[in-house]
Amino acid sequence: MRWIMMKDFLARKAYGFWVVALALVAAVVSLVRYIGWAPAHNTTNILVILSLVIGIILNIVSMVRDEDLLLVAVTACYAFAAFRHLADQVGSFVDAFQGINMFGDASQVGNIVSIGICMVCGTLLAIVSGFLKREK
């Protein structure tokens, strides 16, 4: 019986729903990577973690309730996390460009960028999903 309900639920969904699901996957990957990387390098920012967690919760709610304002909030949370993460690591970028280790850790620029790319992908997917139909 539950399979029939789930099948009916998914049958009503359009391409926008699947883009929202991809945004959720990108955010979860970002959160896991950030939580795994940041504490080891003493760069953990609780605001990044909270904004990703709140965005993930709102993303799940937006998959159940089709509300455009929820997607705006999801996008804002993911964008805040991405820019806060990159702004916190500006010292590492400076060190990489200067060829020294003074303000951050130049060897971590690759990890910083890859985590930031995951966050920005989640943000862009959330933006795109706002312009697509999520239900047939």
NUSEMAR-942390 format. One record per atom (N, C-alpha, C): residue number from 1; residue in one letter; atom name; x, y, z. Coordinates in steps of 0.1 Angstrom, whole numbers. Layout:
N
   resi   resn   name    east   north      up
    NUM      A     CA       X       Y       Z
...
REM end
This chain:
136
   resi   resn   name    east   north      up
      1      M      N       8     -12       0
      1      M     CA       0       0       0
      1      M      C       9      13       0
      2      R      N      19      12       8
      2      R     CA      28      24       8
      2      R      C      35      26      -5
      3      W      N      38      15     -12
      3      W     CA      45      17     -25
      3      W      C      36      24     -35
      4      I      N      23      21     -34
      4      I     CA      14      27     -43
      4      I      C      13      42     -40
      5      M      N      13      46     -27
      5      M     CA      12      60     -23
      5      M      C      25      67     -28
      6      M      N      36      61     -26
      6      M     CA      49      67     -30
      6      M      C      49      68     -45
      7      K      N      45      58     -52
      7      K     CA      45      58     -67
      7      K      C      36      70     -72
      8      D      N      24      72     -65
      8      D     CA      15      83     -69
      8      D      C      22      96     -66
      9      F      N      28      97     -54
      9      F     CA      35     109     -51
      9      F      C      46     113     -61
     10      L      N      54     103     -65
     10      L     CA      65     106     -74
     10      L      C      60     108     -88
     11      A      N      48     102     -92
     11      A     CA      42     104    -105
     11      A      C      38     118    -107
     12      R      N      34     125     -97
     12      R     CA      29     139     -98
     12      R      C      41     149     -99
     13      K      N      53     145     -97
     13      K     CA      64     154     -97
     13      K      C      70     156    -111
     14      A      N      74     169    -113
     14      A     CA      80     173    -126
     14      A      C      95     174    -124
     15      Y      N     102     180    -135
     15      Y     CA     116     181    -135
     15      Y      C     121     190    -123
     16      G      N     114     200    -120
     16      G     CA     118     209    -109
     16      G      C     120     202     -96
     17      F      N     112     192     -93
     17      F     CA     113     184     -81
     17      F      C     126     177     -80
     18      W      N     130     171     -91
     18      W     CA     143     164     -92
     18      W      C     155     173     -91
     19      V      N     154     186     -95
     19      V     CA     164     196     -94
     19      V      C     165     199     -79
     20      V      N     154     201     -72
     20      V     CA     154     203     -58
     20      V      C     161     192     -50
     21      A      N     158     179     -55
     21      A     CA     165     168     -49
     21      A      C     180     168     -51
     22      L      N     184     172     -63
     22      L     CA     198     174     -65
     22      L      C     205     184     -57
     23      A      N     198     195     -54
     23      A     CA     202     206     -45
     23      A      C     204     201     -31
     24      L      N     195     192     -27
     24      L     CA     196     186     -14
     24      L      C     208     177     -13
     25      V      N     211     169     -23
     25      V     CA     223     160     -24
     25      V      C     235     169     -23
     26      A      N     236     179     -31
     26      A     CA     248     188     -31
     26      A      C     250     194     -17
     27      A      N     239     198     -10
     27      A     CA     240     204       3
     27      A      C     245     194      13
     28      V      N     240     182      12
     28      V     CA     244     171      22
     28      V      C     259     168      20
     29      V      N     263     167       7
     29      V     CA     277     165       4
     29      V      C     286     176      10
     30      S      N     281     188       8
     30      S     CA     289     200      13
     30      S      C     290     200      28
     31      L      N     279     196      35
     31      L     CA     279     196      49
     31      L      C     289     185      54
     32      V      N     288     173      48
     32      V     CA     297     162      53
     32      V      C     311     166      50
     33      R      N     314     171      39
     33      R     CA     328     175      36
     33      R      C     333     186      45
     34      Y      N     324     196      48
     34      Y     CA     328     207      56
     34      Y      C     331     202      71
     35      I      N     321     194      76
     35      I     CA     323     189      89
     35      I      C     335     180      90
     36      G      N     338     173      80
     36      G     CA     350     164      80
     36      G      C     363     172      79
     37      W      N     363     183      71
     37      W     CA     375     191      69
     37      W      C     378     202      79
     38      A      N     368     210      82
     38      A     CA     370     222      90
     38      A      C     376     219     104
     39      P      N     371     210     112
     39      P     CA     377     208     125
     39      P      C     391     204     125
     40      A      N     396     197     115
     40      A     CA     410     193     115
     40      A      C     419     204     112
     41      H      N     414     215     107
     41      H     CA     422     227     103
     41      H      C     418     239     111
     42      N      N     411     237     122
     42      N     CA     407     248     131
     42      N      C     400     260     124
     43      T      N     391     256     115
     43      T     CA     384     267     107
     43      T      C     369     265     108
     44      T      N     364     258     118
     44      T     CA     350     255     119
     44      T      C     342     268     122
     45      N      N     332     271     114
     45      N     CA     323     282     116
     45      N      C     309     276     118
     46      I      N     304     279     130
     46      I     CA     291     273     133
     46      I      C     280     279     125
     47      L      N     282     291     120
     47      L     CA     272     297     111
     47      L      C     271     290      98
     48      V      N     282     285      93
     48      V     CA     282     277      80
     48      V      C     274     264      83
     49      I      N     277     257      94
     49      I     CA     270     245      97
     49      I      C     255     247      99
     50      L      N     252     257     107
     50      L     CA     238     260     109
     50      L      C     230     264      96
     51      S      N     236     272      88
     51      S     CA     229     276      76
     51      S      C     227     264      66
     52      L      N     237     255      66
     52      L     CA     235     243      58
     52      L      C     225     234      63
     53      V      N     225     232      76
     53      V     CA     215     224      83
     53      V      C     201     229      81
     54      I      N     199     242      83
     54      I     CA     186     249      81
     54      I      C     182     248      67
     55      G      N     191     250      58
     55      G     CA     188     249      44
     55      G      C     184     235      40
     56      I      N     190     225      45
     56      I     CA     187     211      42
     56      I      C     173     208      48
     57      I      N     170     212      60
     57      I     CA     157     210      65
     57      I      C     146     217      57
     58      L      N     148     229      53
     58      L     CA     139     237      44
     58      L      C     138     230      31
     59      N      N     149     225      26
     59      N     CA     149     218      13
     59      N      C     140     205      14
     60      I      N     141     198      24
     60      I     CA     132     186      26
     60      I      C     118     190      27
     61      V      N     115     201      35
     61      V     CA     101     206      36
     61      V      C      96     210      22
     62      S      N     104     217      14
     62      S     CA     100     221       1
     62      S      C      98     210      -9
     63      M      N     103     198      -6
     63      M     CA     100     187     -14
     63      M      C      87     181     -11
     64      V      N      82     183       1
     64      V     CA      69     178       5
     64      V      C      58     189       2
     65      R      N      61     201       5
     65      R     CA      51     212       3
     65      R      C      57     221      -8
     66      D      N      50     223     -19
     66      D     CA      55     231     -30
     66      D      C      52     245     -28
     67      E      N      62     252     -21
     67      E     CA      61     266     -18
     67      E      C      73     273     -24
     68      D      N      71     284     -32
     68      D     CA      82     291     -38
     68      D      C      90     298     -27
     69      L      N      84     303     -17
     69      L     CA      92     311      -6
     69      L      C     101     301       1
     70      L      N      98     289       2
     70      L     CA     107     279       9
     70      L      C     120     278       0
     71      L      N     118     278     -13
     71      L     CA     130     277     -22
     71      L      C     139     290     -21
     72      V      N     133     301     -18
     72      V     CA     140     314     -16
     72      V      C     149     313      -3
     73      A      N     142     307       7
     73      A     CA     149     306      20
     73      A      C     161     295      18
     74      V      N     158     284      11
     74      V     CA     168     274       9
     74      V      C     180     280       1
     75      T      N     177     288      -9
     75      T     CA     188     295     -17
     75      T      C     196     304      -8
     76      A      N     189     312       0
     76      A     CA     196     321       9
     76      A      C     205     314      19
     77      C      N     200     303      25
     77      C     CA     208     295      34
     77      C      C     221     289      27
     78      Y      N     219     283      16
     78      Y     CA     230     277       9
     78      Y      C     240     288       4
     79      A      N     235     299      -1
     79      A     CA     244     310      -5
     79      A      C     252     316       7
     80      F      N     245     318      18
     80      F     CA     252     323      30
     80      F      C     263     314      34
     81      A      N     260     301      34
     81      A     CA     271     291      38
     81      A      C     282     291      28
     82      A      N     280     292      15
     82      A     CA     291     292       6
     82      A      C     299     305       7
     83      F      N     293     316       8
     83      F     CA     301     329       9
     83      F      C     308     330      22
     84      R      N     302     326      33
     84      R     CA     308     326      46
     84      R      C     320     317      47
     85      H      N     319     305      41
     85      H     CA     330     296      40
     85      H      C     342     302      32
     86      L      N     339     307      21
     86      L     CA     350     313      13
     86      L      C     356     325      19
     87      A      N     347     333      25
     87      A     CA     352     345      32
     87      A      C     361     342      44
     88      D      N     358     331      51
     88      D     CA     366     327      63
     88      D      C     380     322      58
     89      Q      N     381     317      46
     89      Q     CA     393     311      41
     89      Q      C     401     320      33
     90      V      N     399     333      33
     90      V     CA     406     342      24
     90      V      C     421     343      27
     91      G      N     424     340      39
     91      G     CA     439     340      43
     91      G      C     446     329      36
     92      S      N     440     318      34
     92      S     CA     446     307      27
     92      S      C     448     310      12
     93      F      N     438     317       6
     93      F     CA     440     321      -8
     93      F      C     451     331      -9
     94      V      N     452     340       0
     94      V     CA     464     350       0
     94      V      C     477     343       1
     95      D      N     478     333      10
     95      D     CA     490     326      11
     95      D      C     493     318      -1
     96      A      N     483     312      -8
     96      A     CA     486     305     -20
     96      A      C     491     314     -31
     97      F      N     485     326     -32
     97      F     CA     490     335     -42
     97      F      C     504     341     -39
     98      Q      N     507     342     -27
     98      Q     CA     520     348     -23
     98      Q      C     531     337     -22
     99      G      N     527     325     -21
     99      G     CA     537     314     -19
     99      G      C     542     312      -5
    100      I      N     535     317       5
    100      I     CA     539     316      19
    100      I      C     528     310      27
    101      N      N     531     306      39
    101      N     CA     521     302      49
    101      N      C     522     312      61
    102      M      N     513     322      60
    102      M     CA     513     333      70
    102      M      C     499     335      76
    103      F      N     489     336      68
    103      F     CA     475     340      72
    103      F      C     466     328      73
    104      G      N     470     317      66
    104      G     CA     461     305      65
    104      G      C     469     293      62
    105      D      N     464     284      54
    105      D     CA     471     272      50
    105      D      C     470     271      35
    106      A      N     480     274      28
    106      A     CA     480     274      13
    106      A      C     478     260       8
    107      S      N     482     250      15
    107      S     CA     480     236      10
    107      S      C     465     232      10
    108      Q      N     457     239      16
    108      Q     CA     442     235      17
    108      Q      C     433     242       7
    109      V      N     439     250      -1
    109      V     CA     431     258     -11
    109      V      C     423     248     -20
    110      G      N     428     237     -24
    110      G     CA     420     228     -32
    110      G      C     408     222     -24
    111      N      N     410     219     -12
    111      N     CA     398     215      -4
    111      N      C     388     226      -2
    112      I      N     393     238       1
    112      I     CA     384     250       3
    112      I      C     376     252     -10
    113      V      N     382     252     -21
    113      V     CA     375     254     -34
    113      V      C     365     243     -37
    114      S      N     369     230     -34
    114      S     CA     360     219     -38
    114      S      C     348     220     -28
    115      I      N     349     223     -16
    115      I     CA     338     224      -7
    115      I      C     329     236     -11
    116      G      N     336     247     -15
    116      G     CA     328     259     -20
    116      G      C     321     256     -33
    117      I      N     327     248     -41
    117      I     CA     320     245     -54
    117      I      C     307     236     -51
    118      C      N     308     227     -42
    118      C     CA     296     219     -38
    118      C      C     285     228     -33
    119      M      N     289     238     -24
    119      M     CA     279     247     -18
    119      M      C     273     256     -29
    120      V      N     281     261     -38
    120      V     CA     276     269     -49
    120      V      C     267     261     -59
    121      C      N     271     249     -61
    121      C     CA     262     240     -69
    121      C      C     248     238     -63
    122      G      N     248     236     -50
    122      G     CA     235     235     -43
    122      G      C     227     248     -44
    123      T      N     234     259     -43
    123      T     CA     228     272     -44
    123      T      C     222     274     -58
    124      L      N     230     271     -69
    124      L     CA     225     273     -82
    124      L      C     214     263     -86
    125      L      N     214     251     -81
    125      L     CA     203     242     -83
    125      L      C     191     247     -76
    126      A      N     192     252     -64
    126      A     CA     180     258     -58
    126      A      C     174     269     -65
    127      I      N     183     278     -71
    127      I     CA     178     289     -79
    127      I      C     171     284     -92
    128      V      N     177     275     -99
    128      V     CA     171     269    -111
    128      V      C     158     263    -108
    129      S      N     157     255     -97
    129      S     CA     144     248     -94
    129      S      C     133     258     -91
    130      G      N     136     270     -87
    130      G     CA     125     280     -85
    130      G      C     119     284     -98
    131      F      N     125     282    -109
    131      F     CA     120     286    -122
    131      F      C     113     274    -130
    132      L      N     114     262    -124
    132      L     CA     109     250    -130
    132      L      C      96     246    -123
    133      K      N      87     239    -131
    133      K     CA      75     233    -125
    133      K      C      80     221    -116
    134      R      N      75     221    -104
    134      R     CA      78     210     -95
    134      R      C      67     199     -95
    135      E      N      56     203     -99
    135      E     CA      44     193     -99
    135      E      C      38     194    -113
    136      K      N      33     182    -118
    136      K     CA      27     181    -131
    136      K      C      13     186    -130
REM end
